[in-house]
Amino acid sequence: MFKPLITATFALCLLASGAQAQDAKSIPDLKGTWEGTGEMHHKLYGHVKHDNKLMTNMVVLSQEGRVFHGTLDWANKKAPGKDEFSGVIDKDGVTLYMAGHAEGIRIGKLDGPDALTIYILAPGGANPRAGFADYKRVK
């Protein structure tokens, strides 16, 4: 009677450890440099479209599990800027949430291991704005 119970318990432990290993593998590695293009609307400058020209650089400097940190800079001639951010990867392994250290919220989706889209929301202040940037990892 105990032998089937021990076998079942052992099998469940193996399945559970396999599921944990699979979860660890599903966390994408975002570290590195990403280049992006996109479109924005600024209160002060109106619509700004970048037509396949480099608009922004994002560098993910560190990542521990689902939590990451990095820098952004954007090349808008009218309103250039730079910011640091802290971010987190959702449990789904695809959705990203980023808080700018100086301004703005960014919500994104991974489009593959080397592509992602980020939606920018910067409410209030002197120049509220919203837009998006499509990023490709620099290899």
C-alpha positions in Angstrom: 0.0 0.0 0.0 2.8 2.4 0.8 4.8 1.6 -2.3 2.2 3.1 -4.7 1.9 6.2 -2.4 5.6 6.7 -2.4 5.8 6.3 -6.2 3.0 8.8 -6.7 4.6 11.3 -4.3 8.0 11.0 -6.1 6.3 11.5 -9.5 4.6 14.6 -8.3 7.8 16.0 -6.9 9.5 15.4 -10.4 6.6 17.2 -12.1 6.7 20.1 -9.8 10.5 20.6 -10.2 10.1 20.4 -14.0 7.4 23.1 -13.9 9.6 25.4 -11.8 12.5 24.9 -14.2 10.2 25.7 -17.1 9.0 28.9 -15.4 12.6 30.0 -14.9 13.3 29.4 -18.6 10.3 31.5 -19.7 11.7 34.7 -18.2 13.1 36.6 -21.2 16.6 38.2 -20.9 16.2 41.9 -21.8 19.8 42.9 -21.0 21.5 44.8 -23.8 21.0 47.7 -26.2 17.7 48.3 -28.1 17.1 50.8 -30.9 13.7 52.1 -31.7 11.5 54.2 -34.0 8.0 55.4 -33.4 5.4 58.1 -33.2 4.4 60.6 -30.4 2.0 63.3 -29.7 3.4 66.2 -27.5 1.2 68.9 -26.0 3.9 71.4 -27.1 4.9 70.0 -30.4 2.0 68.1 -31.8 2.4 64.9 -33.8 6.0 63.7 -34.3 6.6 60.7 -36.6 10.0 59.2 -37.1 9.6 57.3 -40.4 12.2 54.5 -39.9 14.8 56.9 -38.5 16.3 56.1 -35.1 14.2 57.8 -32.5 15.3 56.2 -29.2 17.9 54.0 -27.5 17.1 51.8 -24.6 19.8 50.0 -22.6 18.8 47.4 -20.1 21.7 47.5 -17.7 20.7 44.9 -15.2 18.1 42.2 -14.7 17.3 39.9 -11.7 14.5 37.5 -12.5 11.6 39.5 -13.8 12.8 42.9 -12.5 15.1 45.0 -14.7 16.7 48.5 -14.8 18.1 50.7 -17.6 18.3 54.0 -19.4 16.5 55.6 -22.3 17.4 58.5 -24.5 15.4 60.0 -27.4 16.6 62.0 -30.3 13.6 64.3 -30.9 15.2 67.5 -32.1 12.4 69.6 -30.6 12.5 67.9 -27.2 15.5 65.6 -26.7 15.7 63.8 -23.4 17.1 61.0 -21.2 15.7 59.0 -18.3 16.4 56.0 -16.2 13.7 53.4 -15.5 12.8 50.4 -13.4 10.7 47.7 -14.9 9.1 44.3 -14.4 8.2 41.5 -16.7 4.6 40.2 -16.2 4.1 36.5 -15.3 3.0 35.9 -18.9 6.6 36.5 -20.0 5.5 39.0 -22.7 4.1 42.1 -21.1 6.5 44.8 -19.7 5.8 47.6 -17.2 8.3 50.4 -16.8 8.4 53.4 -14.5 10.6 56.3 -15.5 12.7 57.7 -12.7 12.1 61.3 -13.8 8.8 60.9 -15.7 6.3 58.7 -17.5 5.0 55.2 -17.5 5.8 52.7 -20.3 3.9 49.5 -21.0 5.2 47.1 -23.6 4.9 43.7 -25.3 7.7 41.5 -26.5 7.2 40.7 -30.2 10.0 38.0 -30.1 13.4 37.5 -28.4 14.8 40.6 -30.2 11.8 42.8 -30.8 9.4 44.7 -28.6 6.9 47.6 -28.6 6.6 50.1 -25.8 3.7 52.5 -25.3 4.7 55.8 -23.6 2.4 57.7 -21.3 3.9 60.9 -19.8 1.0 62.8 -18.1 1.1 66.3 -16.6 4.1 68.6 -16.4 5.2 71.1 -19.0 4.9 68.7 -22.0 2.5 65.8 -21.5 2.7 63.2 -24.3 1.8 59.7 -25.5 3.1 57.5 -28.2 4.9 54.2 -29.0 8.3 52.9 -30.1 9.1 49.7 -31.9 12.5 48.4 -30.7 15.0 45.9 -32.1 17.8 44.5 -30.1 21.3 45.5 -31.3 23.5 42.4 -31.8 
